[in-house]
Amino acid sequence: MVLIYTVAVLLGGFVGFLLEKITVNLINKRVKEPINHRFSGSVKKTILWMLISASGWVIAVAIGGLSAQTVEFALLFSACLVLSAVDISIRKIPNEIIVFILIIGFAFTVINNNFNIIQNRIIGLIAGFVIFYLPSLIGMGAGLGDVKFAAAVGFCLGVYNFLTAVFVMTIVLLIYTIYLYVTGKGNLKTKVALGFFLAAGFVVVMLINILNMKQMVFDMEMFLNSI
């Protein structure tokens, strides 16, 4: 097991190093003039990327061992790190990351031979699109990038787990809003990078799903059926 943890740390750290470079590239492709990169540009920031990435990979392995689900988590966690950094930096969500998330979601459906849940995933995709698209029609909430990301998350998680992710996102967003009020740095009208908050919900739900493999922790479908 020590060997597995060591590999997870080393591989996760190396991936974190690459993720920083990918983030810089995606940002540079979307700005007209060079900018000061918020999450890169120093050795300390590179080390932080490596530590965060390695930590995510190790946590997944510690919870679920070495399995297809933990590998899927590691890949999607990495995608969420890049997406969040880009969205916070320039308020844009790269289509490349969304496509990657969809490919990983479909690929692991095939690998796990879970075609029986494909209907639930398609409904999740539709739910993600609709829930985030409708507010944008009246100039509120999500942008088009957020809508596409929500649809991708809905596909990966399925409809019930997507609703759990939205719930977690709402809690994190509420905490951040309180922080803005307390520090005087903003209010309810302050624009935020929704992609980061949805990514947080996405990651939390994936970890819950890994925990559920060993012992049921929480299941939104069971919860809603019990009401």
Secondary structure as the mmCIF struct_conf table of DSSP 4:
data_model
#
loop_
_struct_conf.conf_type_id
_struct_conf.id
_struct_conf.beg_label_comp_id
_struct_conf.beg_label_asym_id
_struct_conf.beg_label_seq_id
_struct_conf.end_label_comp_id
_struct_conf.end_label_asym_id
_struct_conf.end_label_seq_id
HELX_RH_AL_P HELX_RH_AL_P1 VAL A 2 ASN A 28
TURN_TY1_P TURN_TY1_P1 LYS A 29 ARG A 30
BEND BEND1 LYS A 32 GLU A 33
TURN_TY1_P TURN_TY1_P2 ARG A 38 PHE A 39
BEND BEND2 GLY A 41 SER A 42
HELX_RH_AL_P HELX_RH_AL_P2 VAL A 43 GLY A 64
BEND BEND3 LEU A 66 SER A 67
HELX_RH_AL_P HELX_RH_AL_P3 ALA A 68 ILE A 90
BEND BEND4 ARG A 91 ARG A 91
HELX_RH_AL_P HELX_RH_AL_P4 ASN A 95 ILE A 111
TURN_TY1_P TURN_TY1_P3 ASN A 112 ASN A 113
HELX_RH_3T_P HELX_RH_3T_P1 PHE A 115 ILE A 117
HELX_RH_AL_P HELX_RH_AL_P5 ILE A 118 LEU A 137
TURN_TY1_P TURN_TY1_P4 ILE A 138 GLY A 139
BEND BEND5 GLY A 141 GLY A 141
HELX_RH_AL_P HELX_RH_AL_P6 LEU A 144 LEU A 157
HELX_RH_AL_P HELX_RH_AL_P7 VAL A 159 THR A 183
TURN_TY1_P TURN_TY1_P5 GLY A 184 GLY A 184
BEND BEND6 LYS A 185 LYS A 185
TURN_TY1_P TURN_TY1_P6 LEU A 188 LYS A 189
HELX_RH_AL_P HELX_RH_AL_P8 LEU A 194 ASN A 212
TURN_TY1_P TURN_TY1_P7 MET A 213 LYS A 214
BEND BEND7 GLN A 215 GLN A 215
HELX_RH_AL_P HELX_RH_AL_P9 MET A 220 SER A 226
#
